[in-house]
Amino acid sequence: MSNEMKDSSEPDDVLVFRSRRWVKPEDLNAHGTLFGGSLLRWIDEEAAIYAIIQLGNHRAVTKFMSEIDFVSSARQGDLVELGIRATRFGRTSLTMRAEVRNIITRERILAIERIVFVSLDGDGAPIPHGYTEITYNRDRLPAH
Ligand SMILES: CC(C)(COP(=O)(O)OP(=O)(O)OC[C@H]1O[C@@H](n2cnc3c(N)ncnc32)[C@H](O)[C@@H]1OP(=O)(O)O)[C@@H](O)C(=O)NCCC(=O)NCCS
């Protein structure tokens, strides 16, 4: 197996933070800190990309999110990073864990224990994906 997307020191149960964001004025709430909606949009997009890569299907949709814990706040100019990891491959679904943290201080900003995406066919019905393990390659990417 090639480790194109995997650091050789990466244990199999550890979150990998692949995506980064710069907190900008349009991401703030009235209190001047990072708006929860922006954070959720970032996480949902990151989870969607991860699910597409893992399930080999562009038609992967958010089905469920467990409790969302906004652990600490971020401010304008902060650099944050997003981590996602598959925790369970179902028949048509993929369950992931997500975390956002400050790149500099490593302080945790958000944690979601379970995000479930479902693989759909062209009619919008759940379709079995056939996978049981994480891929660290681009081998499942849809052709179009
Ligand atoms: C995704 C959708 C087609 C699933 O329909 P459904 O009738 O729940 O389908 P199923 O009952 O066959 O479940 C499909 C999978 O989702 C899982 N699932 C269903 N409800 C769930 C829930 N509340 N929590 C966690 N997983 C759930 C099932 O366990 C199943 O997984 P598995 O095949 O790996 O065992 C349908 O709910 C839908 O279209 N939702 C809107 C999705 C969407 O538009 N998301 C964007 C944000 S609005």
The ligand as an SDF file (V2000), in Angstrom:
LIG
                    3D

 48 50  0  0  0  0  0  0  0  0999 V2000
  -29.7420   10.1910    3.2360 C   0  0  0  0  0  0  0  0  0  0  0  0
  -31.1290    9.5920    3.0470 C   0  0  0  0  0  0  0  0  0  0  0  0
  -31.3460    9.1970    1.5920 C   0  0  0  0  0  0  0  0  0  0  0  0
  -31.1640    8.3390    3.9370 C   0  0  0  0  0  0  0  0  0  0  0  0
  -32.4640    7.8400    3.9100 O   0  0  0  0  0  0  0  0  0  0  0  0
  -32.9230    6.7570    4.9820 P   0  0  0  0  0  0  0  0  0  0  0  0
  -34.3330    6.4370    4.6920 O   0  0  0  0  0  0  0  0  0  0  0  0
  -32.5390    7.1820    6.3550 O   0  0  0  0  0  0  0  0  0  0  0  0
  -32.0290    5.5230    4.5480 O   0  0  0  0  0  0  0  0  0  0  0  0
  -31.6970    4.2320    5.3830 P   0  0  0  0  0  0  0  0  0  0  0  0
  -32.6740    3.9980    6.4930 O   0  0  0  0  0  0  0  0  0  0  0  0
  -31.5060    3.1460    4.3570 O   0  0  0  0  0  0  0  0  0  0  0  0
  -30.2770    4.5450    6.0610 O   0  0  0  0  0  0  0  0  0  0  0  0
  -29.1390    4.7740    5.2740 C   0  0  0  0  0  0  0  0  0  0  0  0
  -27.9440    4.7270    6.1810 C   0  0  0  0  0  0  0  0  0  0  0  0
  -27.9880    5.8470    7.0560 O   0  0  0  0  0  0  0  0  0  0  0  0
  -27.9190    5.4050    8.4080 C   0  0  0  0  0  0  0  0  0  0  0  0
  -28.7680    6.2650    9.2080 N   0  0  0  0  0  0  0  0  0  0  0  0
  -30.0690    6.5340    8.9840 C   0  0  0  0  0  0  0  0  0  0  0  0
  -30.5130    7.3670    9.9350 N   0  0  0  0  0  0  0  0  0  0  0  0
  -29.4740    7.6210   10.7570 C   0  0  0  0  0  0  0  0  0  0  0  0
  -29.3230    8.4020   11.9340 C   0  0  0  0  0  0  0  0  0  0  0  0
  -30.3270    9.1000   12.4550 N   0  0  0  0  0  0  0  0  0  0  0  0
  -28.1230    8.4340   12.5160 N   0  0  0  0  0  0  0  0  0  0  0  0
  -27.0830    7.7390   12.0250 C   0  0  0  0  0  0  0  0  0  0  0  0
  -27.1650    6.9650   10.9050 N   0  0  0  0  0  0  0  0  0  0  0  0
  -28.3680    6.9110   10.2920 C   0  0  0  0  0  0  0  0  0  0  0  0
  -28.4350    3.9920    8.3920 C   0  0  0  0  0  0  0  0  0  0  0  0
  -27.9560    3.2480    9.5060 O   0  0  0  0  0  0  0  0  0  0  0  0
  -27.9010    3.4950    7.0760 C   0  0  0  0  0  0  0  0  0  0  0  0
  -26.5220    3.1770    7.2290 O   0  0  0  0  0  0  0  0  0  0  0  0
  -25.9450    1.7170    6.7840 P   0  0  0  0  0  0  0  0  0  0  0  0
  -26.4960    1.4130    5.4330 O   0  0  0  0  0  0  0  0  0  0  0  0
  -24.4610    1.9270    6.7360 O   0  0  0  0  0  0  0  0  0  0  0  0
  -26.3770    0.7520    7.8220 O   0  0  0  0  0  0  0  0  0  0  0  0
  -32.2670   10.5730    3.4680 C   0  0  0  0  0  0  0  0  0  0  0  0
  -32.3680   10.6340    4.8720 O   0  0  0  0  0  0  0  0  0  0  0  0
  -32.0260   11.9700    2.9290 C   0  0  0  0  0  0  0  0  0  0  0  0
  -32.1130   12.2110    1.7350 O   0  0  0  0  0  0  0  0  0  0  0  0
  -31.6690   12.9030    3.8470 N   0  0  0  0  0  0  0  0  0  0  0  0
  -31.3020   14.2480    3.4340 C   0  0  0  0  0  0  0  0  0  0  0  0
  -29.7800   14.3020    3.2300 C   0  0  0  0  0  0  0  0  0  0  0  0
  -29.3150   15.6830    2.8860 C   0  0  0  0  0  0  0  0  0  0  0  0
  -29.8790   16.3330    2.0170 O   0  0  0  0  0  0  0  0  0  0  0  0
  -28.2830   16.1270    3.5420 N   0  0  0  0  0  0  0  0  0  0  0  0
  -27.7340   17.4320    3.3120 C   0  0  0  0  0  0  0  0  0  0  0  0
  -27.9730   18.3080    4.4650 C   0  0  0  0  0  0  0  0  0  0  0  0
  -29.6400   18.8610    4.5560 S   0  0  0  0  0  0  0  0  0  0  0  0
  1  2  1  0
  2  3  1  0
  2  4  1  0
  2 36  1  0
  4  5  1  0
  5  6  1  0
  6  7  2  0
  6  8  1  0
  6  9  1  0
  9 10  1  0
 10 11  2  0
 10 12  1  0
 10 13  1  0
 13 14  1  0
 14 15  1  0
 15 16  1  0
 15 30  1  0
 16 17  1  0
 17 18  1  0
 17 28  1  0
 18 19  1  0
 18 27  1  0
 19 20  2  0
 20 21  1  0
 21 22  1  0
 21 27  2  0
 22 23  1  0
 22 24  2  0
 24 25  1  0
 25 26  2  0
 26 27  1  0
 28 29  1  0
 28 30  1  0
 30 31  1  0
 31 32  1  0
 32 33  2  0
 32 34  1  0
 32 35  1  0
 36 37  1  0
 36 38  1  0
 38 39  2  0
 38 40  1  0
 40 41  1  0
 41 42  1  0
 42 43  1  0
 43 44  2  0
 43 45  1  0
 45 46  1  0
 46 47  1  0
 47 48  1  0
M  END
$$$$
